[in-house]
Structure formats: C-alpha cells, structure tokens
Amino acid sequence: MTNQHSTENQSIEISEWLNHSEISDLGPIIYGVQVWGTQTNEAFQKQLLTWYHKEKRDLPWRQDKTPYHIWISEIMLQQTQVDTVIPYYNRFLNLFPTIADLADANEGKLMKAWEGLGYYSRVRNMQVAANQIQTDFGGVFPNTYEDILSLKGIGPYTAGAIGSIAFDLPKPAIDGNAMRVFSRLFGISADIAKAKNRKIFEKIGEYVISKDYPGDFNQAIMDLGSSYESAKRPNPEGSPVKGFTLATLAGRTDEFPVKSQKKKAKPHYYDALIIQNTDGKVLIKKRTDEKLLNQLWTVPLIEEPKEVNASEAVKHMVAETKENYAIDPIVMKQPIGQVKHVFSHQIWHINVYLAYLKSTQNQPEEYLKNNNQAWIIPNRPNDYAYPTVQMKIWQVFQTYLNNQFDKDK
C-alpha cells in the first residue's frame, strides 16, 4: 500500500461526502486514490454482504466450495455469459468429474466438450494445469495463492477468485467487472485499459475486502457488477451500496470507468468451401499449427490477401483444393452466403461457396489420416470439435439447403 498526498487518480473529492452519505471516516490514499476509513469499510462490507446473502444468484458452482468446480466455472466465465456457461459447466463435470479425469482426457473429447465456448486455449491450459496438479501437488488442488497462481492459464483474478471462495484467502478478484465497480465506488480516473493501473485496483481491493468472508465479498462484487453497476444500462440508484458510491452520489455514473478505446480489429477475408462428394458427405480439415482455432475442424478455409470478386475466388479455390486436398471439385460461381466472425483483434469476412466432386474422387483413408482430413455428414452428431465460426458456416449451408427444398416443392 502506498500513501501519497495527492489524489491524482481520483476525480471525485471523497471528503465532500464525509458525513453527508454513508461515508463516516477517511482512510489512507492508495496509489492516488483517497479511500474511506475502517468504520466506513466495516459498514460497507456489512451492507454489501447482507444484500448478497439475500439476493445472490443461484448458480451451480456456488453449491459447494470444491476448488475444481470453482476453477472450471471461472475459466468458462472468461469472455462468456453466465447463462451460456451453465449447461457447458454441468456437461463438463459429467464428462470430467475429477482433476485426474481432466488430466487424462483425450484431446478430441476435451475440444468437443468445449465446442461453442470459443477461446480454446483456455481448456488446453486447464488440461496442462490438471497435469501440474497431478505431478506437483499429488492430485490435490493447491491451497495457497502463490501455488494457485503457478498453474497454467491462471492469472491474478482467477487465483483470487479460487483462493477466496474455496480457501477463504483474503485476496481480491480483480477483473474488468470489479474495476468498473471500484471505479464508481471511489471515482477512480485511472484508465482501466492500461495494464500499469491494475495495481491500483488490486491494492484497493485488498484494503476493502472482508477478511472474514472474502469469497462471499468477491462474489458480491461480481453480482453487483453484473446488475446495478453493469457496463450497459446500470441502475445505480437501486444499488444496495449507493450511499457509499461516489459516482452515484455525484450523479456521474456514466463517466466511470475510464477506458481508452481498443485498437481497431483488423479485417481478414476468407473463402469457405463446402465440398460434397457423391455420397453427400462434406470434407473437413483439422487446423494444425494455426494461431487461431488450432486443433479444431472446419471446412477448407482459404485466406485472400484482400476482398476479391467471385471469379478470382473460384480460381483460387480450385488451385488450392488440387494442391492441398488432392481433389478437383466443381465450384459454384457465386457464394451461397456470408459469415462475419469477430475475434478480439481480427474480423473474419467469409464468403461461403458450395462445390461438388465430379465422381468418386475420395482420397485414400491413409491420405485423409496423414493430412488431418475427413468426410462427414454435417447434420449428424460426431466427435469432431468445431469452432463457432464453423457452426455459422453450417447454418449458411443449412439455410441454402432449406431454400433449395422449398424451390423444389
């Protein structure tokens, strides 16, 4: 904790609200932010926890304090909405009920269980971490902050969440959600998009957190950030701790958090080729040695250096399939649809084309195996793990087939 004389990272004067709100005393200045004192802190904790215990969301990973369960939920909840995560969480635990099951899991089965959640490096890191636990911790989830943090794919936020909820470690769980809540509580003007400012929120979190109920406190902050203090359409006047929240008291909720704009995502252009053989099967390929969607299955995706017309795209696809797939399909002259898929730093613009093999040109089984390719029936369940972008391509294909069926009626 750093005591400073200036409040350079705070744009609302807390002393103006002393004894004119729930704030009854002042504490130290932490990295340029004047915080309230011990008496106010205790009152804040009590009010926040009373609300949480009464109104907390009924979520499956809150049914017990098993660290493995909390870990799975926290990793899944990164970049993914709660309602989406619940069925994935339940299914994942059925498939891999223990750390040992996760460590020993077949990669294909693991990817299939994660299919649709995106950010697949998360589950790969989880398996590495599960093996770390087996090797370094005797198969028992570690119970110190430093040891939890040593696991692959676990950063300070996740370590704080697991440590506090499972083991009552007084460590804050600081993510974008928590930074938004603390920004509004204390009128913090530091840019949350800058990594150097994270320490401000971590130190304030350490000061404010309940030492008796750290897990409940962190979860209460999570729930507050997803409800009354949400990023879009917040309801600060309904907040159970509005009397402590400087941004609400000053009528300046919309100014917080301060967050600079991300770099604009770069556009990439692809042709997706749905190739059908005479049996109605479609060719898919496993992406290997790729930065994005590695080890996942898609139809052939051919990147273009820029946006091209259909004639150029067809020529490119014919050449690519001969060279990389050992087949010579007939490609339709126009795309059957388009897909747009947004990653954090890229936007994929995909034209979806349909192609047919002239005759039984299927490659030998050995060729398919050696080149990570397979022929499948798209609408039948299988063990191949598809990324979300491929699910969108399947939807375009299904829409096209439905339209063709309606025309033929």
JOFENUR-V848605 format. One record per pair of residues at least 24 apart in sequence whose ideal C-beta (glycine too) atoms are under 10 Angstrom apart, sorted by sequence separation. I is the first residue (numbers start at 0). GAP is how many residues later the second one is. If there is no record, write none. Layout:
I | GAP
I | GAP
This chain:
2 | 24
3 | 24
4 | 24
6 | 24
7 | 24
8 | 24
9 | 24
60 | 24
68 | 24
71 | 24
101 | 24
102 | 24
127 | 24
128 | 24
142 | 24
144 | 24
173 | 24
177 | 24
180 | 24
228 | 24
267 | 24
274 | 24
299 | 24
309 | 24
328 | 24
329 | 24
330 | 24
331 | 24
2 | 25
3 | 25
6 | 25
7 | 25
8 | 25
9 | 25
21 | 25
56 | 25
59 | 25
60 | 25
67 | 25
87 | 25
91 | 25
101 | 25
102 | 25
104 | 25
125 | 25
126 | 25
127 | 25
128 | 25
140 | 25
141 | 25
142 | 25
143 | 25
144 | 25
173 | 25
175 | 25
178 | 25
227 | 25
273 | 25
274 | 25
299 | 25
309 | 25
328 | 25
329 | 25
330 | 25
0 | 26
1 | 26
2 | 26
3 | 26
5 | 26
6 | 26
13 | 26
58 | 26
59 | 26
87 | 26
102 | 26
103 | 26
124 | 26
125 | 26
126 | 26
140 | 26
142 | 26
144 | 26
173 | 26
174 | 26
177 | 26
178 | 26
181 | 26
230 | 26
271 | 26
272 | 26
273 | 26
328 | 26
329 | 26
0 | 27
1 | 27
2 | 27
3 | 27
4 | 27
6 | 27
58 | 27
59 | 27
65 | 27
87 | 27
98 | 27
101 | 27
102 | 27
103 | 27
124 | 27
125 | 27
173 | 27
177 | 27
228 | 27
271 | 27
272 | 27
327 | 27
328 | 27
329 | 27
0 | 28
1 | 28
2 | 28
3 | 28
5 | 28
60 | 28
67 | 28
68 | 28
70 | 28
87 | 28
101 | 28
102 | 28
123 | 28
124 | 28
125 | 28
173 | 28
230 | 28
269 | 28
271 | 28
272 | 28
326 | 28
328 | 28
329 | 28
0 | 29
1 | 29
3 | 29
59 | 29
60 | 29
67 | 29
86 | 29
87 | 29
100 | 29
101 | 29
102 | 29
123 | 29
124 | 29
171 | 29
172 | 29
173 | 29
270 | 29
271 | 29
272 | 29
299 | 29
327 | 29
328 | 29
0 | 30
1 | 30
3 | 30
58 | 30
59 | 30
67 | 30
71 | 30
95 | 30
98 | 30
99 | 30
102 | 30
103 | 30
122 | 30
171 | 30
173 | 30
269 | 30
270 | 30
271 | 30
326 | 30
327 | 30
67 | 31
70 | 31
91 | 31
95 | 31
98 | 31
99 | 31
101 | 31
102 | 31
121 | 31
170 | 31
171 | 31
173 | 31
269 | 31
270 | 31
326 | 31
60 | 32
66 | 32
83 | 32
84 | 32
97 | 32
98 | 32
101 | 32
102 | 32
120 | 32
171 | 32
172 | 32
173 | 32
269 | 32
270 | 32
328 | 32
59 | 33
67 | 33
83 | 33
98 | 33
99 | 33
171 | 33
268 | 33
269 | 33
270 | 33
327 | 33
0 | 34
67 | 34
91 | 34
95 | 34
98 | 34
99 | 34
170 | 34
171 | 34
268 | 34
269 | 34
316 | 34
320 | 34
326 | 34
98 | 35
169 | 35
170 | 35
171 | 35
267 | 35
268 | 35
325 | 35
326 | 35
79 | 36
102 | 36
169 | 36
171 | 36
172 | 36
184 | 36
207 | 36
267 | 36
268 | 36
316 | 36
320 | 36
324 | 36
325 | 36
326 | 36
79 | 37
171 | 37
267 | 37
268 | 37
270 | 37
317 | 37
325 | 37
75 | 38
78 | 38
79 | 38
98 | 38
170 | 38
267 | 38
268 | 38
282 | 38
312 | 38
316 | 38
324 | 38
325 | 38
77 | 39
78 | 39
79 | 39
99 | 39
169 | 39
180 | 39
181 | 39
184 | 39
266 | 39
268 | 39
270 | 39
284 | 39
313 | 39
349 | 39
78 | 40
98 | 40
168 | 40
169 | 40
177 | 40
180 | 40
183 | 40
266 | 40
272 | 40
284 | 40
312 | 40
351 | 40
75 | 41
77 | 41
97 | 41
98 | 41
156 | 41
169 | 41
172 | 41
179 | 41
180 | 41
183 | 41
270 | 41
272 | 41
309 | 41
313 | 41
325 | 41
347 | 41
351 | 41
74 | 42
79 | 42
98 | 42
155 | 42
159 | 42
169 | 42
171 | 42
172 | 42
180 | 42
270 | 42
274 | 42
282 | 42
306 | 42
324 | 42
325 | 42
349 | 42
351 | 42
353 | 42
75 | 43
78 | 43
167 | 43
169 | 43
170 | 43
177 | 43
180 | 43
181 | 43
269 | 43
270 | 43
307 | 43
309 | 43
324 | 43
349 | 43
351 | 43
353 | 43
74 | 44
77 | 44
167 | 44
169 | 44
170 | 44
172 | 44
173 | 44
176 | 44
177 | 44
179 | 44
180 | 44
183 | 44
184 | 44
268 | 44
272 | 44
282 | 44
306 | 44
347 | 44
351 | 44
156 | 45
159 | 45
163 | 45
167 | 45
168 | 45
169 | 45
171 | 45
172 | 45
176 | 45
179 | 45
180 | 45
183 | 45
270 | 45
271 | 45
272 | 45
302 | 45
303 | 45
325 | 45
350 | 45
351 | 45
75 | 46
155 | 46
159 | 46
163 | 46
167 | 46
168 | 46
171 | 46
172 | 46
174 | 46
176 | 46
177 | 46
178 | 46
182 | 46
270 | 46
274 | 46
282 | 46
324 | 46
326 | 46
340 | 46
342 | 46
349 | 46
353 | 46
74 | 47
75 | 47
166 | 47
167 | 47
169 | 47
170 | 47
173 | 47
174 | 47
176 | 47
177 | 47
180 | 47
181 | 47
272 | 47
300 | 47
302 | 47
303 | 47
323 | 47
325 | 47
340 | 47
341 | 47
351 | 47
353 | 47
74 | 48
166 | 48
167 | 48
169 | 48
172 | 48
176 | 48
180 | 48
272 | 48
292 | 48
301 | 48
324 | 48
340 | 48
351 | 48
159 | 49
163 | 49
164 | 49
165 | 49
171 | 49
172 | 49
175 | 49
176 | 49
179 | 49
180 | 49
270 | 49
300 | 49
301 | 49
323 | 49
339 | 49
340 | 49
74 | 50
75 | 50
163 | 50
164 | 50
174 | 50
179 | 50
183 | 50
274 | 50
276 | 50
292 | 50
338 | 50
340 | 50
71 | 51
74 | 51
162 | 51
163 | 51
164 | 51
177 | 51
179 | 51
291 | 51
301 | 51
338 | 51
340 | 51
162 | 52
163 | 52
164 | 52
176 | 52
183 | 52
272 | 52
274 | 52
276 | 52
338 | 52
339 | 52
340 | 52
161 | 53
163 | 53
164 | 53
176 | 53
275 | 53
291 | 53
298 | 53
299 | 53
338 | 53
71 | 54
74 | 54
159 | 54
160 | 54
163 | 54
164 | 54
176 | 54
179 | 54
184 | 54
274 | 54
291 | 54
298 | 54
337 | 54
338 | 54
70 | 55
159 | 55
162 | 55
163 | 55
175 | 55
183 | 55
273 | 55
274 | 55
290 | 55
299 | 55
336 | 55
338 | 55
184 | 56
200 | 56
272 | 56
274 | 56
291 | 56
298 | 56
336 | 56
338 | 56
160 | 57
183 | 57
338 | 57
70 | 58
159 | 58
160 | 58
180 | 58
183 | 58
185 | 58
186 | 58
187 | 58
272 | 58
273 | 58
336 | 58
337 | 58
70 | 59
184 | 59
185 | 59
186 | 59
187 | 59
272 | 59
336 | 59
180 | 60
184 | 60
185 | 60
186 | 60
196 | 60
270 | 60
335 | 60
336 | 60
156 | 61
160 | 61
183 | 61
184 | 61
185 | 61
196 | 61
334 | 61
335 | 61
67 | 62
70 | 62
183 | 62
184 | 62
186 | 62
273 | 62
336 | 62
182 | 63
183 | 63
184 | 63
186 | 63
271 | 63
335 | 63
336 | 63
180 | 64
182 | 64
183 | 64
191 | 64
192 | 64
193 | 64
270 | 64
271 | 64
335 | 64
67 | 65
186 | 65
191 | 65
192 | 65
193 | 65
271 | 65
334 | 65
335 | 65
66 | 66
183 | 66
188 | 66
190 | 66
191 | 66
192 | 66
193 | 66
271 | 66
336 | 66
188 | 67
189 | 67
190 | 67
191 | 67
192 | 67
271 | 67
335 | 67
183 | 68
186 | 68
187 | 68
188 | 68
189 | 68
190 | 68
191 | 68
192 | 68
335 | 68
183 | 69
186 | 69
187 | 69
188 | 69
190 | 69
192 | 69
269 | 69
70 | 70
182 | 70
183 | 70
185 | 70
187 | 70
69 | 71
183 | 71
184 | 71
269 | 71
182 | 72
183 | 72
281 | 72
282 | 72
66 | 73
67 | 73
182 | 73
183 | 73
266 | 73
267 | 73
281 | 73
299 | 73
66 | 74
181 | 74
182 | 74
282 | 74
65 | 75
66 | 75
77 | 75
180 | 75
181 | 75
182 | 75
267 | 75
296 | 75
66 | 76
179 | 76
180 | 76
182 | 76
271 | 76
280 | 76
296 | 76
70 | 77
77 | 77
178 | 77
179 | 77
264 | 77
265 | 77
294 | 77
296 | 77
298 | 77
74 | 78
178 | 78
264 | 78
267 | 78
268 | 78
269 | 78
271 | 78
272 | 78
273 | 78
274 | 78
275 | 78
277 | 78
278 | 78
74 | 79
77 | 79
179 | 79
264 | 79
265 | 79
266 | 79
267 | 79
268 | 79
269 | 79
270 | 79
271 | 79
272 | 79
273 | 79
274 | 79
275 | 79
276 | 79
277 | 79
282 | 79
296 | 79
298 | 79
70 | 80
73 | 80
77 | 80
178 | 80
264 | 80
265 | 80
266 | 80
267 | 80
268 | 80
269 | 80
270 | 80
271 | 80
272 | 80
273 | 80
274 | 80
275 | 80
276 | 80
277 | 80
282 | 80
66 | 81
76 | 81
175 | 81
262 | 81
263 | 81
264 | 81
265 | 81
266 | 81
267 | 81
268 | 81
269 | 81
270 | 81
271 | 81
272 | 81
273 | 81
274 | 81
275 | 81
277 | 81
278 | 81
280 | 81
70 | 82
261 | 82
262 | 82
264 | 82
266 | 82
267 | 82
268 | 82
269 | 82
270 | 82
271 | 82
272 | 82
273 | 82
274 | 82
276 | 82
277 | 82
70 | 83
73 | 83
74 | 83
175 | 83
261 | 83
263 | 83
264 | 83
276 | 83
277 | 83
278 | 83
284 | 83
287 | 83
73 | 84
76 | 84
276 | 84
277 | 84
287 | 84
73 | 85
276 | 85
282 | 85
285 | 85
286 | 85
296 | 85
73 | 86
274 | 86
284 | 86
285 | 86
296 | 86
297 | 86
70 | 87
73 | 87
74 | 87
284 | 87
285 | 87
296 | 87
298 | 87
69 | 88
70 | 88
72 | 88
73 | 88
283 | 88
284 | 88
285 | 88
295 | 88
296 | 88
297 | 88
300 | 88
72 | 89
283 | 89
284 | 89
295 | 89
296 | 89
297 | 89
300 | 89
70 | 90
282 | 90
283 | 90
294 | 90
295 | 90
296 | 90
69 | 91
70 | 91
73 | 91
282 | 91
283 | 91
295 | 91
297 | 91
298 | 91
69 | 92
72 | 92
281 | 92
282 | 92
283 | 92
292 | 92
294 | 92
295 | 92
297 | 92
300 | 92
68 | 93
69 | 93
280 | 93
281 | 93
282 | 93
292 | 93
293 | 93
295 | 93
296 | 93
297 | 93
67 | 94
69 | 94
70 | 94
280 | 94
281 | 94
283 | 94
292 | 94
295 | 94
298 | 94
66 | 95
69 | 95
70 | 95
279 | 95
280 | 95
281 | 95
291 | 95
292 | 95
297 | 95
298 | 95
66 | 96
68 | 96
69 | 96
278 | 96
280 | 96
281 | 96
292 | 96
68 | 97
69 | 97
77 | 97
279 | 97
280 | 97
281 | 97
291 | 97
292 | 97
66 | 98
67 | 98
76 | 98
276 | 98
278 | 98
279 | 98
283 | 98
285 | 98
298 | 98
65 | 99
66 | 99
73 | 99
275 | 99
280 | 99
285 | 99
64 | 100
65 | 100
66 | 100
76 | 100
274 | 100
283 | 100
286 | 100
64 | 101
73 | 101
63 | 102
64 | 102
275 | 102
283 | 102
61 | 103
64 | 103
286 | 103
60 | 104
273 | 104
283 | 106
281 | 112
281 | 115
271 | 117
271 | 118
269 | 119
273 | 119
271 | 120
272 | 120
273 | 120
271 | 121
275 | 121
273 | 122
269 | 123
273 | 123
271 | 124
271 | 125
273 | 126
81 | 140
43 | 141
81 | 144
69 | 145
76 | 145
80 | 145
34 | 147
32 | 149
35 | 149
32 | 150
34 | 150
35 | 150
64 | 150
34 | 151
32 | 152
33 | 152
32 | 153
33 | 153
61 | 153
32 | 154
61 | 154
32 | 155
29 | 156
31 | 156
32 | 156
30 | 157
31 | 157
32 | 157
61 | 157
31 | 158
30 | 159
47 | 160
52 | 160
55 | 160
58 | 160
48 | 161
51 | 161
47 | 162
56 | 162
44 | 163
48 | 163
52 | 163
55 | 163
43 | 164
44 | 164
45 | 164
48 | 164
51 | 164
55 | 164
58 | 164
44 | 165
47 | 165
51 | 165
54 | 165
56 | 165
30 | 166
40 | 166
43 | 166
44 | 166
55 | 166
56 | 166
32 | 167
40 | 167
44 | 167
48 | 167
51 | 167
52 | 167
55 | 167
30 | 168
31 | 168
32 | 168
34 | 168
39 | 168
40 | 168
41 | 168
44 | 168
47 | 168
48 | 168
51 | 168
54 | 168
29 | 169
30 | 169
34 | 169
37 | 169
40 | 169
47 | 169
50 | 169
51 | 169
56 | 169
16 | 170
29 | 170
30 | 170
32 | 170
48 | 170
49 | 170
51 | 170
56 | 170
123 | 170
29 | 171
30 | 171
32 | 171
35 | 171
44 | 171
48 | 171
51 | 171
120 | 171
123 | 171
10 | 172
11 | 172
13 | 172
29 | 172
30 | 172
34 | 172
35 | 172
44 | 172
47 | 172
50 | 172
51 | 172
54 | 172
119 | 172
9 | 173
13 | 173
29 | 173
30 | 173
34 | 173
46 | 173
47 | 173
50 | 173
119 | 173
120 | 173
11 | 174
12 | 174
29 | 174
32 | 174
119 | 174
10 | 175
11 | 175
27 | 175
44 | 175
47 | 175
110 | 175
117 | 175
119 | 175
9 | 176
10 | 176
11 | 176
29 | 176
47 | 176
119 | 176
8 | 177
9 | 177
10 | 177
11 | 177
29 | 177
50 | 177
8 | 178
9 | 178
10 | 178
29 | 178
107 | 178
6 | 179
8 | 179
9 | 179
10 | 179
27 | 179
6 | 180
8 | 180
9 | 180
26 | 180
6 | 181
7 | 181
8 | 181
26 | 181
114 | 181
6 | 182
7 | 182
8 | 182
113 | 182
114 | 182
110 | 183
110 | 184
111 | 184
54 | 185
109 | 185
110 | 185
111 | 185
53 | 186
110 | 186
107 | 187
8 | 188
50 | 188
51 | 188
106 | 188
50 | 189
107 | 189
9 | 190
49 | 190
50 | 190
8 | 191
47 | 191
48 | 191
47 | 192
46 | 193
47 | 193
46 | 194
8 | 195
46 | 195
44 | 196
46 | 196
47 | 196
1 | 197
43 | 197
46 | 197
1 | 198
42 | 198
43 | 199
42 | 200
43 | 200
1 | 201
42 | 201
43 | 201
0 | 202
0 | 203
40 | 203
39 | 204
0 | 205
0 | 206
35 | 208
35 | 210
33 | 212
21 | 219
21 | 220
22 | 220
20 | 221
21 | 221
22 | 221
20 | 222
21 | 222
22 | 222
19 | 223
20 | 223
21 | 223
22 | 223
117 | 223
20 | 224
118 | 224
20 | 225
117 | 225
118 | 225
16 | 226
22 | 226
16 | 227
20 | 227
21 | 227
16 | 228
20 | 228
16 | 229
19 | 229
15 | 230
13 | 232
16 | 232
11 | 233
12 | 233
15 | 233
16 | 233
11 | 234
15 | 234
10 | 235
11 | 235
13 | 235
9 | 236
10 | 236
11 | 237
12 | 237
11 | 238
10 | 239
11 | 240
10 | 241
11 | 243
10 | 244
11 | 244
10 | 245
10 | 247
8 | 249
122 | 262
78 | 265
119 | 265
119 | 267
118 | 268
111 | 269
114 | 269
115 | 269
117 | 269
118 | 269
111 | 270
114 | 270
115 | 270
116 | 270
117 | 270
111 | 271
113 | 271
114 | 271
115 | 271
116 | 271
117 | 271
110 | 272
111 | 272
112 | 272
114 | 272
115 | 272
110 | 273
111 | 273
113 | 273
114 | 273
108 | 274
110 | 274
111 | 274
107 | 275
109 | 275
110 | 275
114 | 275
115 | 275
107 | 276
108 | 276
110 | 276
114 | 276
105 | 277
107 | 277
106 | 278
